[in-house]
Amino acid sequence: MILKPKGAAVNIQTAASALSNATLVSVVNTNTTAALIENSNGNEVYLAAGERVLIEKEPAETLEATTGATTAVWATSVAFRN
C-alpha cells in the first residue's frame, strides 16, 4: 500500500480534531500502552502500543485519543492506493 500525506500530523491525544475534513486518516499510537480512539459519533476502537491503522471517517467527524499516558497519538490525513 502506498500512502500519500495530505496534511500535517496532529496529536489527537491533546484535543479532538477533524483533520481538515479528512475522510481517511493514518493514526499511530506512540505510547507503550493501548490508546482508545473515539470519533465524534461515540464509536470507539482500541489501538495497541506502537500500532498504525487507517481510519475512514466522515469529513466533519473528529477523532480523539485517550491513553492515560503523556506520549502522543498522531493522526495524518492521507490518500492511498493498492
C-alpha positions as CSV (number, residue, x, y, z in Angstrom):
1,M,0.0,0.0,0.0
2,I,1.2,3.5,-0.8
3,L,0.2,6.4,1.5
4,K,0.2,10.0,0.4
5,P,0.2,12.5,3.3
6,K,-2.4,15.2,2.7
7,G,-1.8,17.4,5.8
8,A,0.3,17.9,8.9
9,A,0.3,15.3,11.7
10,V,-1.9,16.3,14.6
11,N,-1.6,15.0,18.2
12,I,-5.2,13.7,18.8
13,Q,-4.4,13.0,22.4
14,T,-4.2,16.7,23.3
15,A,-7.5,17.6,21.6
16,A,-10.2,16.3,19.2
17,S,-9.6,17.1,15.5
18,A,-11.4,16.8,12.2
19,L,-8.1,16.8,10.4
20,S,-9.1,19.4,7.8
21,N,-12.2,17.5,6.9
22,A,-10.2,14.4,6.0
23,T,-12.1,11.2,5.1
24,L,-9.1,8.8,5.5
25,V,-6.6,9.2,8.4
26,S,-3.5,7.3,9.4
27,V,-3.3,7.0,13.2
28,V,-0.2,5.8,15.0
29,N,0.0,5.2,18.8
30,T,3.5,6.1,20.0
31,N,2.6,5.0,23.6
32,T,3.7,1.9,25.4
33,T,0.1,1.2,26.3
34,A,-3.1,0.9,24.3
35,A,-4.9,4.0,23.2
36,L,-8.7,4.4,22.9
37,I,-9.6,6.3,19.7
38,E,-13.1,7.8,19.7
39,N,-14.9,9.6,16.9
40,S,-17.4,12.4,17.5
41,N,-20.3,9.9,16.9
42,G,-19.2,8.0,20.0
43,N,-17.7,5.0,18.2
44,E,-14.5,3.6,19.7
45,V,-11.6,1.4,18.8
46,Y,-8.5,0.4,20.8
47,L,-5.1,0.8,19.2
48,A,-2.3,-1.3,20.6
49,A,1.0,0.3,21.6
50,G,3.1,1.1,18.5
51,E,0.3,0.2,16.1
52,R,-0.6,2.2,13.0
53,V,-4.1,1.9,11.3
54,L,-6.1,3.7,8.7
55,I,-9.4,5.1,9.9
56,E,-12.2,6.1,7.4
57,K,-14.4,8.9,8.7
58,E,-16.9,11.5,7.6
59,P,-15.4,14.9,6.8
60,A,-17.0,16.6,9.8
61,E,-16.3,13.8,12.3
62,T,-13.5,14.4,14.8
63,L,-11.1,11.9,16.3
64,E,-9.7,11.9,19.8
65,A,-7.3,9.6,21.7
66,T,-7.2,8.7,25.4
67,T,-4.3,6.7,26.8
68,G,-3.6,7.8,30.3
69,A,0.0,8.5,29.3
70,T,1.8,11.6,28.0
71,T,3.1,10.3,24.7
72,A,1.4,11.4,21.5
73,V,-1.1,9.7,19.3
74,W,-0.5,11.1,15.8
75,A,-3.1,11.4,13.1
76,T,-2.5,12.5,9.5
77,S,-4.9,13.0,6.6
78,V,-3.9,10.6,3.8
79,A,-4.8,9.1,0.5
80,F,-3.7,5.6,-0.6
81,R,-3.6,3.2,-3.5
82,N,-3.1,-0.5,-3.5
